[in-house]
Amino acid sequence: MDDYASSDDEYHYSSDQDDSIDAFENDDQDYPLLNSKGPTTQVITKESLLAAQKEDLRRVMDMLSLREQHARTLLIFHRWDVEKLFAVYVDKGKAFLFAEAGVSVDEHRDSNSPVSSSVMCEICIEDVPGDEATRMDCGHCFCNNCWTEHFLVKINEGQSKRIRCMAHKCYSICDEAVVRTLLSRKHPDMAEKYERFLLESYIEDNKRVKWCPSTPHCGNAIRIEDDELCEVECSCGLQFCFSCLLEAHSPCSCLMWELWAKKCRDESETVNWITVHTKPCPKCHKPVEKNGGCNLVSCICGQAFCWLCGGATGRDHTWSSIAGHSCGRYKDHEKTSERAKRDLYRYMHYHNRYKAHTDSFKLESKLKETIQGKIAISEEKDSTLRDYSWVNNGLSRLFRSRRVLSYSYAFAFYMFGDELFKDEMSEAQREIKQNLFEDQQQQLEANVEKLSKILEEPFETFSDDKVMEIRMQIINLSTIIDKLCQKMYECIENDLLGSLHIGMHSIAPYKSKGIERASELSVCWSNKANNTGKYFFPFDCGTAEVDRPSGSGSSDEGGCSSRKRARKEGLGGGGGGGFFDLNLPAELVDRN
C-alpha cells in the first residue's frame, strides 16, 4: 500500500494504432463480476415488446376500470409514465385526467349501439344508410368514408397515435379498434402501419425505453428502471449512454463527449493549424503561408498584402515598411496567433494522452487469450492454488479503469478550458480545481500501469509462494484502483460540476462492477383469463387464442411457462397478408 500514489516505472505508448473514437471494445463481457442485486435494465425484443406494453396497460386498466384503447390513449398522452398518470389521477381526479388526454367514457352510451336507419354526415353533407356510419365514444357520428379519409390524412401527417374526432372543437381521441377496422376494409397497408405505430409508441414515446443504437440495428430496445442518466449494455454487446445514445463515455458529460468526438473526427485541428500558420488572401481568400522574413506577401493570384494585418497593398516596399501602407495592429494579430498556437498545443496534450490510453487498451485486450492460456497451464500443475478468478477480476478492473482514464482527459480538456466554463470560474479557482483533479488522475494512472505490468507476469512459471504474492498484489491494486475511480467521480460530481451554476453537465454514476448488462424481458402467460377460460399470449396482438396447457411444462409463481416461447412471424391487422418486422424502428420499416 506504500505505492498508493507513486510509480517508479516509466511506460511508453504506441502511436501506430488506429486513432478511433470507438476504439474500446466491450471489455466486461468475458469476465463479468456478479452484482449484489438484480439488473435494473431490461432488453425488449420483438417477442417481448407487446408483453412490456401490456404490462403497463394492465396496470392502468385495473386501476381505472378502463378498456384497453382508453388506457393506451392515457399512457400515450403521459408518455407511458404510469406513475405520473396515477399522480395526476390522485391529485386532480378522473374527470381532469380523461379530459386532458382526450378520453371520452360515457357509461350510459354504448358506441357499438346501432345507428338510425339513415344518417346525414355533417362532413360530406350526404345521407347515408345507418350501417355505413360510425359513432365514436364522444357521441359524434359521421359516414365511414369521411372517417376513413380522416384517418388516412392523420396517419400520413404523423398523428396516428392520437387521432382526434372530426367534430368541431371535439378533442376526443378516436377508438383505435374503429380506426383499425375502417382502414382494413380499403387500406390494409395503412391499417398495418397504424397498428405498428401504436405498438412502437411504447418505445418512441417512452422516456424509460429507447432503441439500441447498434449498427446494423439489432432490433432490441432497452428499458431502464432508475435514472435516465446511466450507461447500459444491450444483449447484442453494445455499451452505450442511455441519455445521448452515444458510446459509454463517463466521466465525460454527454455534451463534452459529443464535442470531443466531433473534434477528434473532423478536420477541426487542421483548420486550427491553417489559422495559426496562414493568412487569407484579401482577393481570392485562399490561405497563404509565408516562406520568408519580409512582411510583404504575394499570393499565387498575384495580389500583394501585408502579413501583419492582412490588408491589400502594392508591391513597392523596403525591409521596414510598405509604400503607401501603415499597420498599427501588429500586436493584436500577434496575440491572436499566440492564442491559436496555445489552444492547438493544449489540445495535442490532452488528445495524445487520451489516445495513449486508448492504444494501451487495444494492446492489453490481447491479454484475454494470453491469460486464459496461463490459467490453463497453471491449473494442470500440481499446485495447491486452484482458484484463478482473481486474475480475470484484475483484468476486468484494468479494462474499466483504462476506459475511465482515457475519457478523463477529454473531460479535463473541456472542464479547465474556455470552451464551456469560461465565465463559471476565476483563474484562481480553475487552477485549484485543476490541481485537485490532476492529482487524483495521476494517482489512478500510476496504479493502473502497475496493475497492467503485474498482469503481464508469466505467473504460470512461478512457484506457489510467488503466485500467492502476485495474487495479493493484483487484489490490492484492484481495490485501490476501484477506490481511486470512486474518488475521481465524487470529485467531478461534487467539487467540479456540482459547483457550477448550469445543470446541463451531469455524468453517469460510477459502478464498481462495470456497466450493467441488461436482462431480457421474459414473455409470460397472461395471468388473467378471459370469459372463455382461455389465455392470451401477451405478445399476440389479441387475435390468437391458445388453451392453457394442463399437466405439461411447468410454471413459476408469476405464471411464466417454462415451455419454449411461441414465435409470431408478423404482427398487424387488416387482413392484407403483409407483416412488418418489429426488429426495425418505424423509419427503417417505412423505408423498406
C-alpha positions in Angstrom: 0.0 0.0 0.0 3.0 2.3 0.2 2.9 2.9 -3.6 -0.6 4.2 -3.5 0.2 7.5 -5.3 3.5 6.9 -6.9 5.0 4.9 -9.8 8.7 4.0 -10.4 8.1 2.5 -13.8 8.0 4.6 -17.0 5.8 3.5 -19.8 5.6 4.2 -23.5 2.6 4.2 -25.7 2.3 3.0 -29.3 1.3 5.7 -31.7 0.8 3.5 -34.8 -2.6 2.2 -33.8 -5.8 3.4 -35.4 -7.0 6.6 -33.9 -10.6 5.8 -33.4 -13.2 7.2 -31.1 -14.8 3.8 -30.9 -11.6 2.0 -30.0 -12.8 0.5 -26.8 -14.3 -3.0 -27.1 -16.9 -4.2 -24.7 -14.4 -5.3 -22.0 -16.6 -6.9 -19.4 -18.5 -9.5 -21.4 -15.9 -12.2 -20.9 -15.2 -11.6 -17.3 -18.3 -10.4 -15.6 -18.4 -9.6 -11.9 -21.6 -10.5 -10.1 -23.8 -7.7 -8.9 -25.2 -7.8 -5.4 -28.7 -7.1 -6.7 -30.7 -7.9 -9.8 -30.3 -5.9 -13.0 -32.3 -2.6 -13.3 -32.3 -2.6 -17.1 -34.1 -4.9 -19.4 -33.9 -5.8 -23.1 -37.1 -5.6 -25.0 -37.1 -7.9 -28.1 -39.6 -8.4 -30.9 -41.3 -11.1 -28.9 -41.5 -9.1 -25.6 -42.4 -5.7 -27.0 -46.1 -6.3 -26.7 -45.7 -8.0 -23.3 -44.0 -4.9 -21.9 -46.7 -2.7 -23.3 -49.5 -5.0 -22.0 -47.9 -4.9 -18.5 -48.4 -1.1 -18.2 -51.8 -1.2 -19.9 -53.0 -3.8 -17.5 -52.0 -1.7 -14.5 -54.0 1.3 -15.8 -56.9 -0.8 -16.9 -57.2 -2.5 -13.5 -56.7 0.8 -11.6 -59.2 2.8 -13.5 -61.5 0.1 -14.8 -61.0 1.0 -18.5 -60.9 -0.7 -21.8 -57.5 -1.2 -23.4 -57.9 1.6 -26.0 -58.7 4.2 -23.4 -55.8 3.0 -21.2 -53.5 3.3 -24.2 -54.7 6.8 -25.0 -53.9 7.9 -21.4 -50.5 6.3 -21.5 -49.5 7.8 -24.8 -50.5 11.2 -23.6 -48.4 10.8 -20.5 -45.5 9.2 -22.5 -46.1 5.8 -20.9 -45.2 7.1 -17.4 -47.6 5.1 -15.3 -46.5 6.7 -12.0 -47.1 10.2 -13.5 -50.5 9.1 -14.7 -51.6 7.8 -11.3 -50.2 11.0 -9.7 -52.5 13.1 -11.9 -55.4 10.9 -11.1 -54.9 11.2 -7.4 -54.2 14.9 -7.4 -56.8 16.1 -9.9 -59.3 13.3 -10.3 -60.6 11.1 -13.1 -62.5 13.8 -14.9 -59.5 16.0 -15.4 -57.3 13.0 -16.3 -59.7 11.9 -19.0 -60.4 15.4 -20.4 -56.7 16.3 -20.6 -55.9 13.2 -22.6 -59.0 13.3 -24.8 -60.6 10.2 -23.4 -64.5 10.1 -23.6 -66.0 7.5 -21.4 -69.8 7.8 -21.1 -71.1 4.9 -19.0 -74.7 5.5 -20.3 -73.8 5.5 -24.0 -72.5 2.5 -26.0 -70.5 3.4 -29.1 -71.4 0.0 -30.6 -75.1 0.6 -30.4 -76.9 0.6 -33.8 -77.1 3.9 -35.6 -80.5 5.0 -37.0 -81.6 3.7 -40.4 -80.4 6.9 -42.2 -77.8 9.5 -41.1 -76.8 12.8 -42.6 -73.0 13.1 -42.5 -72.1 16.7 -41.5 -68.8 16.4 -43.3 -69.8 15.5 -46.8 -73.5 16.7 -46.3 -74.9 13.4 -47.7 -77.5 11.0 -46.3 -76.0 7.5 -45.8 -77.5 4.3 -44.5 -77.0 3.7 -40.8 -74.7 0.7 -41.4 -72.3 3.0 -43.3 -71.9 5.4 -40.5 -69.9 5.1 -37.2 -70.4 6.8 -33.8 -67.3 7.4 -31.6 -67.2 7.3 -27.8 -67.7 11.1 -27.8 -71.1 10.6 -29.5 -70.2 12.2 -32.9 -71.4 10.2 -35.9 -70.1 10.5 -39.5 -70.1 8.3 -42.5 -67.4 5.6 -42.8 -65.9 7.2 -46.0 -65.2 10.5 -44.2 -63.8 8.7 -41.2 -61.5 6.6 -43.4 -60.2 9.7 -45.3 -59.7 11.5 -42.0 -57.7 8.6 -40.6 -55.5 8.4 -43.8 -54.7 12.1 -43.6 -53.8 12.0 -39.9 -51.6 8.9 -40.3 -49.7 10.5 -43.2 -49.3 13.6 -41.1 -47.7 11.6 -38.4 -50.6 11.9 -35.9 -51.6 8.2 -36.0 -51.1 7.6 -32.3 -53.6 10.3 -31.3 -56.3 10.8 -34.0 -58.9 13.3 -32.8 -62.6 13.3 -33.7 -63.6 15.3 -36.8 -66.2 17.3 -35.0 -65.6 21.0 -34.4 -63.9 21.6 -31.1 -64.0 18.0 -30.1 -60.7 16.8 -28.6 -61.7 13.2 -28.0 -59.3 10.5 -29.3 -60.8 8.1 -31.8 -61.3 4.5 -30.8 -58.3 2.5 -32.1 -60.5 -0.5 -32.9 -62.7 1.6 -35.1 -59.7 3.1 -36.8 -58.2 -0.3 -37.4 -61.5 -1.8 -38.7 -62.3 1.0 -41.1 -58.8 1.2 -42.5 -58.5 -2.5 -43.1 -61.5 -2.5 -45.4 -59.9 -0.4 -48.1 -56.4 0.3 -47.0 -54.9 -2.8 -45.2 -51.4 -1.4 -45.6 -52.3 1.7 -43.7 -54.0 -0.4 -41.0 -50.8 -2.3 -40.5 -48.8 0.9 -40.3 -51.3 2.3 -37.8 -51.0 -0.9 -35.7 -47.3 -0.7 -35.8 -47.2 2.9 -34.7 -49.5 2.1 -31.7 -47.2 -0.8 -30.8 -43.9 1.0 -31.2 -45.2 4.1 -29.3 -44.2 2.2 -26.2 -40.6 2.8 -27.3 -40.9 6.0 -29.4 -42.8 8.0 -26.7 -41.4 6.4 -23.6 -38.6 8.2 -21.8 -37.6 5.0 -20.0 -37.3 3.0 -23.2 -35.0 3.6 -26.2 -33.9 1.7 -29.2 -30.4 0.2 -29.0 -28.2 2.4 -31.3 -26.3 -0.6 -32.7 -25.4 -0.5 -36.4 -26.8 -2.6 -38.1 -29.8 -2.4 -35.8 -30.1 -5.5 -33.5 -33.8 -5.0 -33.1 -33.7 -4.6 -29.4 -34.8 -1.8 -27.1 -33.6 -1.0 -23.6 -35.9 -0.2 -20.7 -34.5 1.3 -17.5 -35.9 1.5 -14.0 -33.7 4.1 -12.4 -32.3 7.4 -13.6 -32.2 8.2 -17.3 -28.5 9.2 -16.9 -26.9 5.8 -16.9 -24.8 3.5 -19.1 -26.2 0.2 -20.2 -25.2 -2.9 -22.2 -27.6 -4.4 -24.7 -27.8 -8.2 -25.2 -26.1 -7.6 -28.6 -23.0 -6.5 -26.7 -23.1 -2.8 -27.4 -22.4 -0.5 -24.4 -23.9 3.0 -24.7 -25.1 6.0 -22.8 -28.8 5.8 -22.3 -29.2 9.6 -22.3 -27.5 10.5 -25.6 -27.3 7.1 -27.2 -23.6 7.6 -28.0 -20.9 5.2 -26.7 -20.4 4.9 -23.0 -18.3 7.9 -22.1 -18.3 8.7 -18.4 -16.8 10.6 -16.7 -17.5 12.9 -19.6 -20.9 14.6 -19.8 -22.9 14.0 -22.9 -22.2 17.4 -24.3 -18.5 17.1 -23.6 -18.2 13.8 -25.3 -20.2 15.0 -28.3 -17.9 17.9 -28.7 -14.8 15.8 -28.2 -15.8 13.1 -30.6 -16.5 15.7 -33.3 -13.2 17.5 -32.6 -11.3 14.2 -33.0 -13.3 13.0 -36.0 -13.4 16.0 -38.3 -10.6 18.3 -39.5 -11.1 21.0 -36.9 -7.4 20.8 -35.9 -6.3 21.0 -39.5 -8.3 24.2 -39.7 -6.7 25.4 -36.5 -3.2 24.8 -38.0 -4.2 26.7 -41.1 -5.4 29.6 -38.8 -2.1 29.6 -37.0 0.3 29.4 -39.9 -1.5 31.1 -42.8 -3.4 34.2 -43.7 -6.3 34.5 -46.2 -5.5 36.4 -49.4 -7.7 39.6 -49.5 -8.5 39.0 -53.2 -9.1 35.2 -53.7 -9.4 34.4 -49.9 -7.2 31.3 -50.3 -4.8 30.6 -47.3 -1.3 31.8 -47.9 1.8 30.6 -45.9 4.8 33.0 -45.5 8.1 31.4 -46.5 10.4 34.4 -45.9 11.1 37.1 -43.5 9.6 40.0 -45.4 6.1 41.0 -44.3 5.1 41.8 -47.9 3.4 38.5 -49.1 2.3 37.7 -52.7 -0.5 35.2 -53.4 -0.4 33.0 -56.4 -3.3 35.0 -57.8 -0.9 38.0 -58.0 -2.3 40.0 -55.0 0.2 41.5 -52.6 -0.8 42.1 -49.0 0.6 42.8 -45.6 1.3 39.7 -43.5 0.8 41.7 -40.2 -2.7 43.0 -40.8 -3.8 41.1 -43.9 -4.6 44.3 -45.9 -4.1 44.5 -49.7 -1.0 46.6 -50.7 1.2 47.5 -53.6 4.5 45.8 -54.3 6.8 48.8 -53.5 8.4 48.2 -50.1 11.6 48.3 -48.1 12.6 46.0 -45.3 10.9 48.2 -42.7 7.8 49.5 -44.5 5.4 49.0 -47.4 4.9 52.0 -49.7 1.5 53.7 -49.1 0.6 51.4 -46.2 0.9 51.7 -42.4 -0.2 49.0 -40.0 -0.7 49.6 -36.3 -2.4 46.4 -35.4 0.6 44.1 -35.2 0.2 43.3 -31.5 -3.5 42.3 -31.9 -2.6 39.8 -34.6 0.3 38.6 -32.6 -2.0 37.9 -29.6 -4.4 36.1 -31.9 -1.7 33.9 -33.4 -0.2 33.1 -30.0 -3.6 32.1 -28.6 -4.3 29.8 -31.5 -1.0 28.1 -31.0 -1.6 27.7 -27.3 -5.0 26.2 -28.0 -3.5 23.8 -30.5 -0.8 22.7 -28.1 -3.3 22.3 -25.3 -5.5 20.1 -27.5 -2.5 18.0 -28.5 -1.5 17.5 -24.9 -4.9 16.0 -23.9 -5.5 14.2 -27.2 -2.1 12.4 -27.0 -2.9 11.1 -23.5 -6.4 10.2 -24.5 -5.1 8.3 -27.5 -2.3 6.7 -25.4 -4.7 5.0 -23.1 -6.9 4.0 -26.0 -3.9 2.4 -27.7 -2.9 0.7 -24.4 -6.4 -0.7 -24.1 -6.1 -2.2 -27.6 -2.8 -3.9 -26.8 -4.0 -5.1 -23.4 -7.1 -6.6 -24.9 -4.8 -9.3 -26.3 -4.1 -10.3 -22.7 -7.5 -12.0 -22.6 -6.4 -15.0 -24.6 -2.9 -15.0 -23.1 -4.1 -15.0 -19.6 -6.6 -17.8 -20.3 -3.7 -19.9 -21.6 -1.6 -19.1 -18.5 -4.6 -20.1 -16.3 -5.0 -23.4 -18.2 -1.3 -24.2 -17.7 -1.4 -23.3 -14.0 -4.4 -25.5 -13.4 -2.6 -28.5 -14.9 0.3 -28.1 -12.5 0.4 -29.9 -9.2 -0.4 -26.9 -7.1 -2.4 -26.1 -4.0 -3.8 -23.0 -5.7 -6.9 -23.9 -7.8 -8.9 -20.7 -8.0 -7.6 -18.1 -10.5 -10.7 -15.9 -10.6 -8.6 -13.1 -9.2 -6.7 -12.9 -12.5 -9.8 -12.4 -14.5 -11.2 -9.9 -12.0 -7.9 -7.9 -12.1 -8.1 -7.9 -15.9 -11.7 -6.6 -15.9 -10.6 -3.9 -13.4 -7.7 -2.9 -15.7 -10.0 -2.6 -18.7 -12.6 -0.5 -16.8 -10.1 1.8 -15.3 -8.2 2.2 -18.6 -11.6 3.4 -20.1 -12.1 5.8 -17.2 -8.6 7.2 -17.6 -8.9 7.8 -21.3 -12.2 9.7 -21.0 -10.9 11.7 -18.1 -8.6 13.5 -20.4 -11.4 14.5 -22.7 -13.3 15.7 -19.6 -10.3 17.7 -18.4 -9.9 19.4 -21.8 -13.4 21.0 -21.5 -13.6 21.3 -17.7 -10.5 23.5 -17.5 -10.6 25.2 -20.9 -12.5 28.2 -22.1 -15.0 26.4 -24.4 -17.7 25.7 -21.8 -16.9 27.2 -18.4 -15.0 30.4 -19.1 -17.4 32.5 -17.0 -18.1 29.9 -14.3 -14.7 30.0 -12.6 -12.0 32.6 -11.9 -8.4 31.8 -12.9 -7.5 31.1 -9.3 -10.5 28.7 -8.8 -9.7 27.0 -12.1 -6.1 26.4 -11.0 -7.1 25.0 -7.7 -9.7 22.6 -9.2 -7.3 21.5 -12.0 -4.6 20.7 -9.5 -7.1 18.7 -7.4 -8.3 16.7 -10.4 -4.9 16.1 -11.9 -3.5 14.8 -8.6 -6.3 12.2 -8.5 -5.8 11.4 -12.2 -2.1 10.8 -11.7 -2.6 8.5 -8.7 -5.1 6.5 -10.8 -2.7 6.4 -13.8 0.2 5.2 -11.7 -1.6 2.3 -10.1 -3.2 1.3 -13.4 0.2 1.0 -15.0 1.4 -1.2 -12.1 -1.6 -3.5 -12.5 -1.0 -3.7 -16.2 2.6 -4.7 -15.6 1.8 -7.3 -13.0 -0.9 -9.0 -15.1 1.7 -9.5 -17.9 4.0 -11.5 -15.5 4.4 -15.2 -16.5 2.8 -16.4 -13.3 2.3 -19.9 -14.8 6.1 -20.5 -14.4 6.3 -19.2 -10.8 6.3 -21.2 -7.6 3.2 -21.2 -5.4 4.6 -18.7 -3.0 5.4 -16.3 -5.8 1.9 -16.8 -7.3 0.3 -16.0 -3.9 2.4 -12.8 -3.7 1.2 -11.8 -7.2 -2.3 -12.7 -6.2 -2.2 -10.3 -3.3 -0.7 -7.6 -5.4 -3.4 -7.8 -8.0 -6.2 -7.9 -5.4 -4.8 -4.9 -3.5 -4.2 -2.9 -6.7 -7.7 -3.7 -7.9 -9.2 -2.4 -4.6 -7.0 0.7 -4.7 -7.9 1.4 -8.3 -11.6 1.0 -7.6 -11.4 3.5 -4.7 -9.5 5.9 -6.8 -12.1 5.8 -9.6 -14.8 6.4 -7.0 -12.9 9.4 -5.6 -12.4 10.8 -9.1 -16.2 10.6 -9.8 -17.0 12.1 -6.5 -14.6 14.9 -7.2 -16.2 15.5 -10.6 -19.8 15.4 -9.3 -19.3 17.4 -6.1 -16.2 19.7 -6.5 -16.2 20.4 -10.2 -19.6 20.0 -11.9 -21.5 20.3 -8.7 -20.1 23.8 -8.0 -21.3 25.2 -11.4 -24.4 27.2 -11.9 -25.5 25.5 -15.0 -27.0 22.0 -14.7 -26.6 20.6 -18.2 -23.4 18.8 -17.4 -24.1 15.6 -15.5 -22.3 12.3 -15.7 -23.4 8.7 -15.3 -22.7 7.4 -11.8 -19.7 5.2 -11.3 -20.4 1.5 -10.9 -17.7 -0.6 -9.4 -18.9 -3.8 -11.1 -18.8 -2.1 -14.5 -21.6 -1.3 -17.0 -24.6 -3.4 -16.2 -25.8 -5.8 -18.8 -29.5 -5.6 -19.4 -31.5 -8.7 -18.8 -34.0 -9.9 -21.3 -37.7 -9.2 -20.5 -39.4 -12.5 -20.3 -42.6 -13.2 -22.2 -45.1 -14.7 -19.8 -48.6 -16.1 -19.9 -51.3 -13.6 -19.2 -52.2 -14.0 -15.5 -55.9 -13.4 -16.1 -58.3 -15.5 -18.1 -60.9 -14.1 -20.3 -64.5 -15.1 -20.1 -64.0 -18.2 -22.2 -61.4 -19.7 -19.9 -58.7 -19.3 -22.5 -55.4 -17.4 -22.1 -53.8 -14.9 -24.5 -50.1 -14.8 -25.3 -49.2 -11.2 -24.3 -47.2 -10.7 -27.5 -50.0 -11.8 -29.8 -51.9 -8.5 -30.6 -55.0 -10.0 -29.0 -56.0 -12.0 -32.1 -54.9 -15.6 -31.4 -56.1 -17.7 -28.5 -54.5 -20.8 -27.0 -55.7 -23.2 -24.4 -53.5 -23.1 -21.3 -51.6 -26.4 -21.2 -52.5 -28.7 -18.3 -50.0 -31.1 -16.9 -47.3 -30.3 -19.5 -44.5 -27.9 -18.9 -44.0 -26.0 -15.7 -44.8 -22.5 -14.4 -43.3 -20.3 -11.8 -45.4 -18.4 -9.3 -45.7 -15.4 -11.7 -47.4 -17.6 -14.3 -44.4 -17.8 -16.7 -44.3 -21.0 -18.6 -41.0 -22.8 -19.0 -42.1 -24.2 -22.4 -40.4 -22.8 -25.4 -41.9 -19.5 -26.4 -44.0 -19.4 -29.5 -42.7 -17.0 -32.1 -45.0 -14.9 -34.3 -43.7 -14.2 -37.7 -45.5 -10.9 -38.0 -47.9 -8.5 -36.3 -50.6 -6.4 -37.7 -54.2 -6.3 -38.7 -56.2 -5.6 -41.6 -56.2 -8.8 -43.5 -53.7 -7.6 -46.1 -51.4 -10.6 -45.5 -48.3 -8.5 -45.2 -46.3 -8.4 -42.0 -43.9 -5.9 -40.6 -40.7 -6.6 -38.7 -40.5 -5.3 -35.2 -36.8 -5.8 -35.2 -36.5 -2.4 -37.0 -37.5 1.1 -36.0 -40.5 2.6 -37.7 -38.5 4.8 -40.1 -36.5 1.8 -41.3 -39.6 -0.3 -41.9 -41.2 2.6 -43.9 -38.1 3.0 -46.0 -38.0 -0.7 -46.8 
